[in-house]
Amino acid sequence: MMSRLEQEQAAKIAMISSIASSQQALASILGSIADIAEHSDITARQLAENIRVLTAYQSVMTEMLTGISLNRTKTGSPAAPWLSSACGPERRAAAEHH
């Protein structure tokens, strides 16, 4: 007889295996979307949205099982790029003259 911990681990493994199988099916569907998109833009968009929702659902399930967040969405405005003064044009010009 399995202990409670072993049962939980077995359940988690079964769920992760199920999610992996579902991801493989979604990959196959995505391959088919390219063919459908040529004939019906609306159908392709609807399928793409359904896949987006399913993938989000699977991500949440995986996060709940593992405790690891896979998609960390950050909102806000990005900062301006930062460049070290060692990489600036003044530094390169000085290096070229030596």
C-alpha positions, 0 to 999 in steps of 0.5 A: 500500500502506498503512503499518502506522500507516494499517492500525491507524487503519483497523482502529480506525475499522472497530471504532468503526463496528461499535460504533456500529452495535451501539449503534444496534441496542441502542437499538432493542432497548431500545425493544422491551423496554418492550413485552415488560415488559408481558407478561413481567417475567423476559424483560425483566430477562434482556434488560436484563442481556444489554444491560448486559453487551454495553454493558460489553463495548463500553465496554471495546473502545472504551477499548482502542482509544482509550485513554480510559476512558468509565466511571470507576466510583468505590467508597466512601461519598460525602462530605457536601455542602459549601456555602460559608459565603457561601451559608449562611443567615447570609449571606442573612439579613445580605443581606436586612437591608441 
